[in-house]
């Protein structure tokens, strides 16, 4: 399967599938939260498998359980209408648990620093960052529209970056050493595509995305930039672990992390933007 076919497959099957899942808004988007929790476990498994090629690790089962606990607990907080800031306490507990385990049960400590550091990274990256999906589901009004916009911004940034990069970006490749085949023109095209989609949403839902145009453009631009960084940092992780793909879960695409890297970093930045510019302003 060539690259064009892969892109078209993601665009015409992946995006509609995500939108369909988001449309099931019952019980604060239970379907989306089940997917997020499962994705967190699979992502932690992939990251663990990459990292163990180079680093000493804690037992895999423990790392995956503590990682997956974060989005699972986040969704339960949403159902119970609890303060989501308590998730930071859960993260601190997870970190303390592994630090305590190494301190109390460790037999040799030459590799303790890397064991703890890589484990915390997995928990944060594959667990805590994904909790921003349940956080979006906690929005009292119009959560479905806000979540629609998030996924469309990320998908369209990726598609726009690929399209403009192929069309116009050949002379601007190699700027980012983490991913030499990516181009500056492609990145600019991805951000512009996301901003165009955001303007369309403002036109379609002016009551939800109220106020001046600059607000929705800032949300779109920062989310797209975060999605681009997410794509690049995944390449950094893979290079550091000396692997080509994060896994083999998705034929023709590599691992799950290869497909959701933009979502992982885009979610907290998007949530921060809408929280400051739209949700808090209503209070």
Backbone as CSV, one residue per row, in Angstrom:
resi,resn,N_x,N_y,N_z,CA_x,CA_y,CA_z,C_x,C_y,C_z
1,UNK,0.847,-1.190,0.000,0.000,0.000,0.000,0.888,1.248,0.000
2,UNK,0.720,2.143,-1.022,1.560,3.327,-1.096,1.092,4.387,-0.106
3,UNK,1.897,5.460,0.015,1.620,6.477,1.012,0.313,7.213,0.755
4,UNK,-0.010,7.441,-0.512,-1.264,8.133,-0.832,-2.451,7.306,-0.371
5,UNK,-2.404,6.002,-0.630,-3.499,5.126,-0.214,-3.642,5.110,1.299
6,UNK,-2.514,5.116,2.020,-2.564,5.134,3.482,-3.223,6.404,3.986
7,UNK,-2.854,7.537,3.410,-3.434,8.809,3.824,-4.926,8.852,3.552
8,UNK,-5.316,8.391,2.378,-6.734,8.384,2.028,-7.516,7.455,2.948
9,UNK,-6.892,6.331,3.319,-7.550,5.379,4.217,-7.812,6.018,5.573
10,UNK,-6.809,6.721,6.091,-6.974,7.400,7.380,-8.041,8.480,7.290
11,UNK,-8.007,9.242,6.211,-8.928,10.375,6.076,-10.369,9.926,5.901
12,UNK,-10.599,8.935,5.046,-11.964,8.546,4.711,-12.537,7.462,5.616
13,UNK,-11.693,6.811,6.398,-12.176,5.793,7.334,-11.897,6.199,8.780
14,UNK,-10.657,6.631,9.045,-10.281,6.969,10.418,-11.060,8.131,10.983
15,UNK,-11.112,9.243,10.255,-11.811,10.429,10.759,-13.308,10.198,10.921
16,UNK,-14.008,9.617,9.931,-15.437,9.340,10.151,-15.692,8.390,11.321
17,UNK,-14.784,7.425,11.529,-14.944,6.494,12.648,-14.831,7.240,13.982
18,UNK,-13.863,8.124,14.087,-13.702,8.914,15.306,-14.922,9.798,15.538
19,UNK,-15.404,10.438,14.481,-16.583,11.306,14.608,-17.793,10.493,15.048
20,UNK,-17.924,9.276,14.529,-19.042,8.417,14.928,-18.965,8.067,16.407
21,UNK,-17.756,7.784,16.892,-17.581,7.451,18.311,-17.903,8.670,19.182
22,UNK,-17.429,9.832,18.759,-17.700,11.063,19.517,-19.197,11.350,19.547
23,UNK,-19.898,10.999,18.488,-21.340,11.272,18.415,-22.138,10.482,19.439
24,UNK,-21.570,9.389,19.953,-22.237,8.606,21.001,-21.981,9.301,22.342
25,UNK,-22.811,10.295,22.633,-22.537,11.185,23.764,-23.133,10.707,25.082
26,UNK,-23.692,9.508,25.107,-24.339,9.008,26.318,-23.322,8.838,27.447
27,UNK,-23.753,9.141,28.661,-22.907,9.018,29.857,-21.565,9.714,29.651
28,UNK,-21.644,10.990,29.252,-20.423,11.782,29.043,-19.455,11.099,28.080
29,UNK,-19.997,10.645,26.962,-19.181,10.044,25.894,-18.475,8.781,26.376
30,UNK,-19.247,7.845,26.890,-18.654,6.621,27.425,-17.870,5.850,26.359
31,UNK,-18.383,5.832,25.124,-17.682,5.093,24.062,-16.297,5.675,23.819
32,UNK,-16.215,6.996,23.731,-14.922,7.655,23.510,-13.981,7.389,24.669
33,UNK,-14.507,7.386,25.895,-13.658,7.171,27.062,-13.178,5.727,27.172
34,UNK,-13.996,4.786,26.742,-13.535,3.392,26.693,-12.385,3.270,25.700
35,UNK,-12.553,3.882,24.538,-11.487,3.864,23.533,-10.226,4.529,24.079
36,UNK,-10.377,5.669,24.761,-9.216,6.385,25.303,-8.466,5.537,26.325
37,UNK,-9.214,4.811,27.160,-8.572,3.970,28.173,-7.833,2.802,27.535
38,UNK,-8.457,2.169,26.550,-7.810,1.064,25.840,-6.578,1.559,25.085
39,UNK,-6.717,2.709,24.434,-5.595,3.293,23.703,-4.434,3.604,24.648
40,UNK,-4.748,4.093,25.843,-3.711,4.373,26.838,-2.932,3.106,27.182
41,UNK,-3.640,1.996,27.390,-2.971,0.729,27.718,-2.103,0.249,26.555
42,UNK,-2.633,0.306,25.331,-1.870,-0.142,24.164,-0.666,0.758,23.910
43,UNK,-0.852,2.067,24.099,0.249,3.005,23.905,1.353,2.768,24.926
44,UNK,0.969,2.536,26.189,1.967,2.248,27.227,2.723,0.968,26.908
45,UNK,2.017,-0.023,26.392,2.666,-1.281,26.014,3.685,-1.051,24.897
46,UNK,3.301,-0.260,23.892,4.228,0.025,22.789,5.441,0.810,23.267
47,UNK,5.194,1.826,24.077,6.302,2.645,24.566,7.249,1.788,25.416
48,UNK,6.682,0.942,26.250,7.493,0.047,27.083,8.366,-0.852,26.215
49,UNK,7.762,-1.427,25.166,8.517,-2.322,24.286,9.641,-1.592,23.561
50,UNK,9.400,-0.328,23.185,10.464,0.463,22.572,11.585,0.722,23.564
51,UNK,11.197,1.156,24.769,12.182,1.609,25.750,13.045,0.477,26.290
52,UNK,12.478,-0.721,26.396,13.257,-1.806,26.993,14.404,-2.259,26.101
53,UNK,14.416,-1.812,24.842,15.555,-2.103,23.978,16.819,-1.393,24.445
54,UNK,16.636,-0.270,25.159,17.769,0.547,25.554,17.910,0.759,27.055
55,UNK,16.810,0.598,27.799,16.829,0.996,29.201,16.359,-0.135,30.117
56,UNK,16.819,-0.078,31.354,16.288,-0.952,32.392,14.879,-0.490,32.742
57,UNK,13.962,-1.442,32.987,12.556,-1.088,33.185,11.968,-1.803,34.396
58,UNK,10.926,-1.206,34.962,10.100,-1.885,35.948,9.258,-2.939,35.230
59,UNK,8.604,-3.850,35.955,7.742,-4.847,35.303,6.673,-4.191,34.433
60,UNK,6.475,-4.752,33.243,5.568,-4.159,32.269,4.138,-4.028,32.805
61,UNK,3.629,-5.079,33.437,2.241,-5.059,33.907,1.992,-3.891,34.848
62,UNK,2.912,-3.635,35.744,2.756,-2.537,36.698,2.737,-1.190,35.973
63,UNK,3.633,-1.017,35.023,3.706,0.250,34.293,2.409,0.498,33.523
64,UNK,1.882,-0.531,32.851,0.663,-0.367,32.067,-0.534,-0.080,32.974
65,UNK,-0.646,-0.772,34.094,-1.775,-0.562,35.012,-1.767,0.860,35.566
66,UNK,-0.603,1.311,36.031,-0.530,2.654,36.608,-0.764,3.728,35.542
67,UNK,-0.366,3.456,34.309,-0.606,4.408,33.222,-2.087,4.477,32.874
68,UNK,-2.694,3.321,32.676,-4.097,3.255,32.260,-5.029,3.757,33.350
69,UNK,-4.602,3.678,34.596,-5.439,4.147,35.700,-5.799,5.620,35.551
70,UNK,-4.929,6.408,34.951,-5.162,7.842,34.863,-6.380,8.199,34.011
71,UNK,-6.477,7.770,32.729,-7.693,8.088,31.970,-8.927,7.388,32.519
72,UNK,-8.759,6.189,33.089,-9.904,5.484,33.678,-10.462,6.271,34.865
73,UNK,-9.590,6.714,35.751,-10.031,7.508,36.900,-10.579,8.857,36.443
74,UNK,-9.964,9.439,35.427,-10.448,10.729,34.918,-11.898,10.624,34.462
75,UNK,-12.230,9.562,33.744,-13.615,9.409,33.281,-14.570,9.213,34.460
76,UNK,-14.144,8.458,35.467,-14.991,8.288,36.644,-15.174,9.596,37.399
77,UNK,-14.156,10.429,37.428,-14.303,11.769,38.006,-15.364,12.566,37.243
78,UNK,-15.348,12.435,35.909,-16.331,13.136,35.087,-17.742,12.644,35.403
79,UNK,-17.914,11.326,35.491,-19.232,10.761,35.788,-19.743,11.224,37.149
80,UNK,-18.834,11.309,38.121,-19.210,11.684,39.483,-19.174,13.194,39.702
81,UNK,-18.878,13.930,38.645,-18.811,15.397,38.703,-17.808,15.856,39.767
82,UNK,-16.668,15.185,39.823,-15.618,15.533,40.778,-14.637,16.518,40.169
83,UNK,-13.882,17.167,41.020,-12.888,18.136,40.585,-11.751,17.412,39.851
84,UNK,-11.567,17.739,38.576,-10.559,17.053,37.769,-9.129,17.447,38.147
85,UNK,-8.985,18.486,38.949,-7.635,18.839,39.404,-7.038,17.754,40.299
86,UNK,-7.896,16.892,40.857,-7.406,15.783,41.678,-6.585,14.784,40.866
87,UNK,-6.696,14.854,39.538,-5.902,13.951,38.704,-4.409,14.176,38.902
88,UNK,-4.039,15.396,39.228,-2.630,15.669,39.518,-2.177,14.858,40.722
89,UNK,-3.050,14.690,41.707,-2.718,13.880,42.882,-2.496,12.422,42.482
90,UNK,-3.333,11.935,41.552,-3.178,10.558,41.080,-1.834,10.392,40.387
91,UNK,-1.456,11.379,39.576,-0.167,11.336,38.900,0.976,11.315,39.921
92,UNK,0.871,12.164,40.933,1.899,12.196,41.974,1.980,10.853,42.695
93,UNK,0.829,10.244,42.965,0.815,8.932,43.612,1.507,7.891,42.745
94,UNK,1.225,7.909,41.444,1.877,6.967,40.526,3.396,7.119,40.576
95,UNK,3.852,8.358,40.513,5.296,8.607,40.538,5.894,8.149,41.865
96,UNK,5.211,8.485,42.967,5.689,8.091,44.291,5.769,6.570,44.418
97,UNK,4.794,5.872,43.829,4.754,4.416,43.939,6.012,3.784,43.341
98,UNK,6.442,4.255,42.171,7.630,3.669,41.545,8.916,4.130,42.216
99,UNK,8.948,5.374,42.658,10.116,5.813,43.423,10.245,5.027,44.724
100,UNK,9.099,4.813,45.373,9.117,4.049,46.611,9.522,2.606,46.389
101,UNK,9.010,2.015,45.315,9.335,0.620,45.012,10.831,0.456,44.776
102,UNK,11.431,1.413,44.028,12.869,1.318,43.758,13.679,1.535,45.039
103,UNK,13.202,2.447,45.879,13.937,2.741,47.112,13.862,1.600,48.112
104,UNK,12.681,0.986,48.210,12.460,-0.023,49.251,12.806,-1.439,48.803
105,UNK,12.657,-1.702,47.494,12.805,-3.081,47.018,13.985,-3.292,46.072
106,UNK,14.623,-2.221,45.646,15.718,-2.355,44.697,16.907,-3.092,45.302
107,UNK,17.617,-3.825,44.452,18.778,-4.595,44.896,20.093,-3.967,44.429
108,UNK,20.061,-3.355,43.252,21.222,-2.618,42.746,20.684,-1.346,42.088
109,UNK,21.476,-0.284,42.075,20.922,1.018,41.733,21.684,1.736,40.615
110,UNK,22.472,0.964,39.851,23.219,1.586,38.756,22.292,2.178,37.702
111,UNK,21.130,1.544,37.500,20.212,1.970,36.451,18.909,2.543,37.001
112,UNK,18.906,2.880,38.286,17.666,3.338,38.915,17.145,4.629,38.301
113,UNK,18.037,5.545,37.990,17.610,6.835,37.446,16.852,6.654,36.142
114,UNK,17.402,5.858,35.226,16.733,5.653,33.945,15.440,4.866,34.115
115,UNK,15.407,3.888,35.015,14.169,3.139,35.260,13.047,4.070,35.696
116,UNK,13.348,4.929,36.652,12.330,5.837,37.170,11.942,6.878,36.121
117,UNK,12.945,7.459,35.452,12.678,8.517,34.479,11.834,8.020,33.309
118,UNK,12.192,6.866,32.742,11.447,6.339,31.598,10.032,5.938,32.016
119,UNK,9.890,5.374,33.206,8.564,4.988,33.689,7.677,6.211,33.883
120,UNK,8.224,7.263,34.465,7.446,8.498,34.646,7.048,9.074,33.295
121,UNK,7.950,9.017,32.319,7.628,9.513,30.979,6.474,8.723,30.372
122,UNK,6.500,7.398,30.486,5.418,6.578,29.948,4.091,6.928,30.619
123,UNK,4.097,7.027,31.943,2.874,7.348,32.682,2.338,8.717,32.274
124,UNK,3.232,9.686,32.150,2.812,11.039,31.794,2.324,11.104,30.347
125,UNK,3.112,10.543,29.434,2.834,10.656,28.001,1.628,9.814,27.586
126,UNK,1.590,8.575,28.020,0.533,7.657,27.587,-0.680,7.646,28.524
127,UNK,-0.547,8.248,29.683,-1.632,8.254,30.655,-2.173,9.631,30.927
128,UNK,-1.355,10.473,31.559,-1.834,11.790,31.986,-2.256,12.658,30.810
129,UNK,-1.489,12.653,29.733,-1.835,13.480,28.569,-3.165,13.047,27.955
130,UNK,-3.455,11.754,27.998,-4.713,11.258,27.434,-5.905,11.625,28.317
131,UNK,-5.670,11.990,29.594,-6.788,12.401,30.453,-7.465,13.667,29.945
132,UNK,-6.828,14.382,29.016,-7.465,15.584,28.495,-8.614,15.246,27.542
133,UNK,-8.717,14.000,27.104,-9.908,13.573,26.358,-11.107,13.492,27.310
134,UNK,-11.018,12.768,28.445,-12.129,12.824,29.415,-12.429,14.234,29.905
135,UNK,-11.415,15.068,30.043,-11.656,16.444,30.476,-12.562,17.164,29.494
136,UNK,-12.352,16.933,28.192,-13.238,17.546,27.193,-14.663,17.047,27.353
137,UNK,-14.793,15.784,27.750,-16.123,15.203,27.930,-16.844,15.784,29.149
138,UNK,-16.106,16.455,30.015,-16.704,17.037,31.214,-17.357,18.384,30.940
139,UNK,-17.151,18.940,29.745,-17.742,20.235,29.409,-19.258,20.118,29.481
140,UNK,-19.889,21.011,30.198,-21.326,20.896,30.485,-22.185,21.093,29.247
141,UNK,-21.820,22.029,28.413,-22.613,22.319,27.222,-21.736,22.196,25.975
142,UNK,-22.315,21.601,24.951,-21.670,21.546,23.628,-20.357,20.766,23.627
143,UNK,-20.228,19.779,24.519,-18.986,19.005,24.550,-18.732,18.304,23.218
144,UNK,-19.795,17.804,22.591,-19.629,17.089,21.323,-19.020,17.987,20.256
145,UNK,-19.474,19.227,20.187,-18.951,20.155,19.182,-17.487,20.476,19.464
146,UNK,-17.153,20.703,20.733,-15.758,20.987,21.082,-14.856,19.797,20.738
147,UNK,-15.332,18.579,20.997,-14.511,17.393,20.705,-14.399,17.177,19.204
148,UNK,-15.514,17.406,18.473,-15.442,17.341,17.012,-14.321,18.237,16.502
149,UNK,-14.323,19.486,16.960,-13.340,20.447,16.461,-11.925,19.982,16.767
150,UNK,-11.714,19.453,17.960,-10.360,19.003,18.312,-9.846,17.964,17.324
151,UNK,-10.619,16.910,17.100,-10.143,15.846,16.225,-9.995,16.329,14.787
152,UNK,-10.880,17.201,14.346,-10.775,17.717,12.983,-9.529,18.587,12.836
153,UNK,-9.232,19.406,13.852,-8.012,20.217,13.792,-6.773,19.346,13.663
154,UNK,-6.702,18.280,14.461,-5.523,17.410,14.443,-5.433,16.644,13.120
155,UNK,-6.557,16.041,12.692,-6.544,15.267,11.448,-6.213,16.163,10.256
156,UNK,-6.827,17.344,10.218,-6.621,18.221,9.067,-5.228,18.843,9.076
157,UNK,-4.664,19.063,10.245,-3.271,19.523,10.307,-2.354,18.475,9.697
158,UNK,-2.553,17.228,10.073,-1.734,16.144,9.548,-1.905,16.015,8.037
159,UNK,-3.158,16.058,7.576,-3.426,15.920,6.139,-2.918,17.123,5.364
160,UNK,-3.128,18.330,5.929,-2.650,19.539,5.263,-1.136,19.582,5.179
161,UNK,-0.470,19.176,6.260,0.996,19.152,6.259,1.514,18.190,5.204
162,UNK,0.878,17.025,5.097,1.300,16.040,4.090,1.066,16.579,2.677
163,UNK,-0.114,17.145,2.427,-0.469,17.606,1.080,0.452,18.740,0.622
164,UNK,0.595,19.776,1.463,1.427,20.905,1.075,2.906,20.520,1.041
165,UNK,3.302,19.586,1.900,4.681,19.126,1.886,5.024,18.409,0.601
166,UNK,4.106,17.558,0.136,4.318,16.845,-1.126,4.283,17.806,-2.307
167,UNK,3.347,18.758,-2.255,3.118,19.645,-3.393,4.193,20.721,-3.527
168,UNK,4.576,21.328,-2.387,5.427,22.511,-2.458,6.668,22.462,-1.559
169,UNK,6.803,21.412,-0.764,7.790,21.467,0.301,9.116,20.768,0.058
170,UNK,9.394,20.332,-1.146,10.609,19.539,-1.374,11.883,20.311,-1.057
171,UNK,11.872,21.622,-1.280,13.089,22.406,-1.059,13.250,22.851,0.391
172,UNK,12.258,22.584,1.232,12.352,23.023,2.637,12.411,21.837,3.597
173,UNK,12.800,20.680,3.095,12.944,19.509,3.951,14.306,19.534,4.659
174,UNK,14.390,18.749,5.724,15.647,18.598,6.434,15.906,19.626,7.509
175,UNK,14.966,20.546,7.720,15.166,21.576,8.733,15.130,20.985,10.138
176,UNK,14.227,20.001,10.342,14.112,19.358,11.641,14.791,18.001,11.582
177,UNK,15.889,17.847,12.310,16.677,16.623,12.264,15.903,15.413,12.789
178,UNK,14.903,15.658,13.646,14.118,14.545,14.184,13.348,13.827,13.097
179,UNK,12.965,14.563,12.037,12.209,13.974,10.939,12.583,14.706,9.647
180,UNK,13.692,14.340,9.025,14.227,15.097,7.881,13.287,15.164,6.676
181,UNK,12.368,14.210,6.543,11.476,14.225,5.389,10.333,15.229,5.526
182,UNK,10.146,15.759,6.729,9.101,16.760,6.934,9.617,18.123,6.486
183,UNK,8.740,18.957,5.954,9.156,20.247,5.415,8.505,21.401,6.164
184,UNK,9.166,22.563,6.110,8.612,23.772,6.708,7.316,24.179,6.013
185,UNK,7.285,24.038,4.697,6.062,24.365,3.951,4.924,23.450,4.382
186,UNK,5.235,22.175,4.605,4.211,21.245,5.063,3.658,21.638,6.416
187,UNK,4.541,22.010,7.351,4.085,22.416,8.670,3.214,23.668,8.586
188,UNK,3.642,24.638,7.785,2.842,25.851,7.612,1.489,25.523,6.988
189,UNK,1.506,24.612,6.017,0.249,24.207,5.382,-0.682,23.517,6.352
190,UNK,-0.135,22.716,7.265,-0.958,22.055,8.266,-1.620,23.043,9.203
191,UNK,-0.864,24.043,9.644,-1.428,25.060,10.542,-2.503,25.871,9.830
192,UNK,-2.245,26.259,8.595,-3.232,27.039,7.829,-4.496,26.229,7.597
193,UNK,-4.350,24.939,7.285,-5.519,24.079,7.072,-6.356,23.986,8.343
194,UNK,-5.717,23.822,9.486,-6.440,23.762,10.758,-7.164,25.072,11.040
195,UNK,-6.514,26.183,10.765,-7.143,27.491,11.000,-8.356,27.687,10.095
196,UNK,-8.272,27.201,8.866,-9.410,27.298,7.954,-10.592,26.479,8.468
197,UNK,-10.307,25.275,8.992,-11.367,24.439,9.563,-11.992,25.110,10.790
198,UNK,-11.159,25.768,11.591,-11.661,26.455,12.777,-12.603,27.595,12.388
199,UNK,-12.253,28.333,11.356,-13.129,29.411,10.889,-14.465,28.862,10.402
200,UNK,-14.433,27.698,9.764,-15.674,27.063,9.325,-16.545,26.710,10.525
201,UNK,-15.924,26.189,11.600,-16.683,25.860,12.800,-17.271,27.117,13.441
202,UNK,-16.542,28.210,13.424,-17.081,29.456,13.983,-18.288,29.918,13.176
203,UNK,-18.226,29.738,11.870,-19.350,30.109,11.013,-20.560,29.204,11.278
204,UNK,-20.308,27.899,11.485,-21.402,26.957,11.696,-21.977,27.025,13.111
205,UNK,-21.111,27.320,14.100,-21.534,27.327,15.512,-21.133,28.641,16.185
206,UNK,-21.705,29.758,15.758,-21.288,31.059,16.308,-21.624,31.231,17.787
207,UNK,-22.640,30.530,18.271,-22.991,30.643,19.687,-21.952,29.926,20.556
208,UNK,-21.455,28.790,20.079,-20.443,28.032,20.828,-19.104,28.759,20.800
209,UNK,-18.667,29.134,19.610,-17.382,29.812,19.448,-17.641,31.304,19.272
210,UNK,-18.085,31.896,20.359,-18.513,33.289,20.347,-17.292,34.219,20.401
211,UNK,-17.550,35.504,20.155,-16.488,36.492,20.274,-15.728,36.690,18.978
212,UNK,-14.624,37.423,19.043,-13.855,37.755,17.830,-13.185,36.534,17.213
213,UNK,-12.802,36.705,15.945,-12.207,35.610,15.196,-10.852,35.186,15.757
214,UNK,-10.117,36.107,16.349,-8.776,35.766,16.792,-8.775,34.663,17.830
215,UNK,-9.872,34.522,18.588,-9.919,33.491,19.622,-9.858,32.093,19.015
216,UNK,-10.690,31.842,18.024,-10.718,30.517,17.416,-9.443,30.272,16.601
217,UNK,-8.864,31.329,16.038,-7.630,31.175,15.275,-6.460,30.826,16.194
218,UNK,-6.426,31.402,17.392,-5.379,31.059,18.358,-5.508,29.602,18.785
219,UNK,-6.734,29.167,19.072,-6.955,27.772,19.451,-6.481,26.840,18.345
220,UNK,-6.838,27.162,17.106,-6.466,26.298,15.983,-4.957,26.275,15.758
221,UNK,-4.322,27.441,15.779,-2.887,27.521,15.498,-2.066,26.816,16.575
222,UNK,-2.424,27.021,17.847,-1.659,26.386,18.926,-1.888,24.880,18.958
223,UNK,-3.109,24.451,18.664,-3.381,23.012,18.618,-2.619,22.360,17.471
224,UNK,-2.621,23.012,16.317,-1.896,22.471,15.165,-0.394,22.416,15.444
225,UNK,0.136,23.461,16.081,1.559,23.464,16.423,1.881,22.330,17.390
226,UNK,1.006,22.124,18.378,1.209,21.016,19.322,1.155,19.674,18.603
227,UNK,0.249,19.538,17.635,0.150,18.296,16.869,1.435,18.036,16.082
228,UNK,2.010,19.097,15.530,3.261,18.965,14.788,4.396,18.549,15.719
229,UNK,4.469,19.196,16.891,5.486,18.817,17.874,5.279,17.371,18.314
230,UNK,4.014,16.964,18.463,3.722,15.579,18.826,4.264,14.592,17.811
231,UNK,4.134,14.930,16.546,4.665,14.072,15.486,6.189,14.008,15.561
232,UNK,6.812,15.136,15.815,8.275,15.188,15.871,8.818,14.482,17.112
233,UNK,8.173,14.683,18.259,8.708,14.084,19.484,8.598,12.571,19.448
234,UNK,7.596,12.057,18.751,7.506,10.601,18.594,8.694,10.081,17.793
235,UNK,9.113,10.858,16.790,10.307,10.485,16.035,11.541,10.516,16.923
236,UNK,11.605,11.495,17.823,12.729,11.580,18.760,12.762,10.351,19.661
237,UNK,11.596,9.970,20.192,11.527,8.789,21.052,12.015,7.541,20.306
238,UNK,11.549,7.372,19.074,11.924,6.187,18.307,13.413,6.170,17.989
239,UNK,13.969,7.321,17.650,15.401,7.385,17.373,16.204,7.086,18.633
240,UNK,15.726,7.599,19.753,16.426,7.346,21.007,16.414,5.872,21.375
241,UNK,15.310,5.185,21.020,15.183,3.756,21.315,15.688,2.877,20.174
242,UNK,16.131,3.526,19.076,16.696,2.822,17.925,15.693,1.863,17.292
243,UNK,14.461,2.365,17.049,13.444,1.585,16.348,12.873,2.429,15.215
244,UNK,12.364,1.773,14.188,11.789,2.494,13.046,10.335,2.863,13.306
245,UNK,9.564,1.914,13.829,8.164,2.142,14.154,7.937,1.826,15.621
246,UNK,6.915,2.437,16.208,6.629,2.175,17.618,6.068,0.777,17.838
247,UNK,5.531,0.163,16.780,4.976,-1.183,16.883,4.488,-1.657,15.534
248,UNK,3.711,-2.720,15.552,3.186,-3.302,14.306,1.681,-3.492,14.377
249,UNK,1.022,-2.765,15.273,-0.408,-2.975,15.501,-1.250,-2.641,14.284
250,UNK,-0.852,-1.596,13.538,-1.653,-1.119,12.410,-0.883,-1.382,11.123
251,UNK,-1.307,-2.358,10.318,-0.592,-2.696,9.084,-0.451,-1.482,8.165
252,UNK,0.755,-1.265,7.691,0.995,-0.167,6.776,1.232,1.165,7.450
253,UNK,0.940,1.272,8.753,1.098,2.536,9.462,2.094,2.445,10.618
254,UNK,2.435,1.225,11.025,3.334,1.068,12.162,2.555,0.792,13.430
255,UNK,2.966,1.441,14.503,2.321,1.225,15.782,1.224,2.226,16.065
256,UNK,0.547,2.009,17.176,-0.519,2.929,17.586,0.044,4.313,17.884
257,UNK,1.196,4.377,18.551,1.795,5.665,18.872,2.130,6.464,17.619
258,UNK,2.448,5.769,16.533,2.729,6.459,15.275,1.486,7.184,14.750
259,UNK,0.315,6.725,15.171,-0.937,7.300,14.673,-1.545,8.329,15.613
260,UNK,-1.236,8.251,16.897,-1.899,9.144,17.859,-0.942,10.151,18.484
261,UNK,0.293,10.229,17.993,1.255,11.153,18.598,0.769,12.599,18.576
262,UNK,0.123,12.996,17.484,-0.388,14.364,17.388,-1.551,14.603,18.347
263,UNK,-2.360,13.580,18.542,-3.494,13.700,19.465,-2.999,13.848,20.896
264,UNK,-1.975,13.091,21.265,-1.486,13.103,22.641,-1.020,14.496,23.055
265,UNK,-0.240,15.163,22.203,0.229,16.498,22.562,-0.781,17.580,22.231
266,UNK,-1.631,17.320,21.243,-2.621,18.326,20.875,-3.729,18.489,21.904
267,UNK,-4.105,17.398,22.581,-5.251,17.435,23.492,-5.083,18.436,24.634
268,UNK,-3.976,18.424,25.390,-3.867,19.395,26.490,-3.803,20.838,26.022
269,UNK,-3.144,21.091,24.887,-3.048,22.463,24.381,-4.419,22.946,23.912
270,UNK,-5.163,22.092,23.230,-6.510,22.456,22.787,-7.418,22.718,23.987
271,UNK,-7.364,21.828,24.971,-8.218,21.994,26.152,-7.867,23.290,26.885
272,UNK,-6.589,23.588,26.979,-6.170,24.827,27.620,-6.740,26.041,26.874
273,UNK,-6.673,25.990,25.546,-7.164,27.104,24.742,-8.649,27.339,24.889
274,UNK,-9.449,26.275,24.761,-10.897,26.473,24.860,-11.308,26.791,26.292
275,UNK,-10.555,26.260,27.265,-10.887,26.544,28.657,-10.686,28.023,28.967
276,UNK,-9.583,28.588,28.503,-9.292,29.988,28.786,-10.157,30.930,27.963
277,UNK,-10.308,30.625,26.666,-10.948,31.574,25.754,-12.465,31.417,25.637
278,UNK,-12.987,30.219,25.986,-14.421,30.009,25.809,-15.142,29.538,27.082
279,UNK,-14.571,28.586,27.795,-15.302,28.009,28.915,-15.253,28.906,30.160
280,UNK,-14.061,29.357,30.538,-13.928,30.214,31.722,-14.643,31.540,31.522
281,UNK,-14.605,32.042,30.284,-15.226,33.338,30.004,-16.729,33.336,30.216
282,UNK,-17.337,32.129,30.174,-18.795,32.041,30.363,-19.193,32.103,31.831
283,UNK,-18.239,31.820,32.720,-18.554,31.743,34.138,-18.814,33.113,34.736
